[in-house]
Amino acid sequence: MYIIQEIQTTNGVTALTTPETFATRNEADNSFFYKVSVASVSQVQIHAVLMYDEHGNVIDRKFYEHLGE
């Protein structure tokens, strides 16, 4: 199982989005890279996207910081 989750922080307040689960790596990659592309241009100050498995092992992670832009 693959799990995709976003972490969004603005003005010192952090929110976790509802995780999404996928059975295959290709499905998980599709969601992960879509969310990363959205994070790259978002208004959220720190916008992270994680892919991990059901054991908590991080498979991939990306983040963007939009501080003072």
N, C-alpha and C positions, 0 to 999 in steps of 0.2 A: 504494500500500500504506500502511496505517495501523498503527502499532505502539503498544501500550499497555504501560507498565511502571510498577511501584511501587518506591519507595525508602523503606525503613523504618529509622529510627534510634532506638535505645534504649540509654541508658547509654554513649553515645559509640561504639557499634558499629552500622555501617550494612550493611544487606543489600539486594541488588537481587533482585527476583522475576524469574522467567522471563518474558521478553516474550511477548506474544500479538500475532499479526498478523491483520489484517482487510482484505478487499478493498474494502469500501465504507465511507463515512463514517458511515452510519447504524448499521452493526454496531459500528464503533469507538466511536461516541458511546454506544451502549448499554453496552458494557463499561466505558468511561471513567467514566460517571456512576454506574454501580453501584459501582465501586471507590472513587470519591470518597465516596459515601454510607457505605460501610463505614469508610473512613478517618476520617470525621467523628466516629465514636463508638468508635474502636479504642483499645486500651491502649498502642499504640506512641507513644512520645514525639513523634517527628516523622514524619509519614506523608504522603508525596507520591505523586501519580499524574501521569504524563506521557503525552501523546499526541504522537507525532512521525512523520515519514514516513521512507522508506528513504534519504533524503539527510541525515537528521539534523535537519531543520527542525522546531522545536517548534510544534505546532499549538495545543495547550492544555496547561495545567498547573494543578494545585491542590494545596494542602497544608494540613495541620492540625498545630498544635503543642499537645500535651497535656502541658504542663510544670506540675507542681505542682497538678494538679487532683485 
